[in-house]
Amino acid sequence: MSQARMVKLEKDILSKNNEYADANRKMFAERGVLALNLVSSPGSGKTTLLCRTIDALRGKLPIAVIEGDQQTSSDADRIRATGAPAIQVNTGKGCHLDAHMVGHAADHLDLAEGGLLLVENVGNLVCPAGFDLGEAHKVVVLSITEGEDKPLKYPDMFAAADLMLLNKTDLLPHLDFDVEACIANARKVNPRIKVLRVSARTGEGMSDWTAWIGAARAMALTGHPLAAELKGAA
């Protein structure tokens, strides 16, 4: 296949994906749903972080989860054990979720108005960076066990994210990891990226994370009929 043909195919795929993403974004806006796309490499602690997030926000807002993996339903099973609805999307040989998969999964979740949709993408710091799912924000989860150079090695992912969660901070006393260098590396590729230090294991930084979600949700509800209702209940 010629290089020109490969470029055309890529453009066609991304164009079709963007159509589905726009449809998802419109649907989320109509329902006042804040959709977050959590991306990371395998083993970063995303699922544990999601379980901890659901526990922290229990009773405060409805939460649903879309789990992306190549195989198995183990992560979705862990989410359902928290009481939150979850649907598993297995991509087979695919290395990322796309907007059509997310839209189809969302249709089966019966998303509550004003709720939070957490999408756990396939563990991969490359492919998911280029695919818009219709989310409000990409959130990249980086475990301190991965090394502070990852933002420089995988710049597209960190450039696409609005927030970096530096996870597993409870392990800092046991590792040779330079937090400030990691943050500086992330801001070399994305000067606007916000960074929060968290530990899903100990709960460190979880209040900052849930506060960020609350602020993002308020922004997502701007102009939505639910905004006045939620403001009155505050």
Protein Blocks (a to p, Z undefined) as FASTA:
>chain_A
ZZklmmmmmmmmmmmmmmmmmmmmmmmmmnopacddddddehilmmmmmmmmmmmmgoka
ccddddddfbdjklmmmmmmnopacddddehjafbdcfklmmmmmmmnopaehiacdddd
dddfklmmmpcghiabdcddddfklopklmmmmmmlmmmpmbdcdehklmmmmpccdfkl
mmmmmmmmomkbccddddfknopoklmmmmmmmmmmmmmmgoiaklmmmmmmZZ
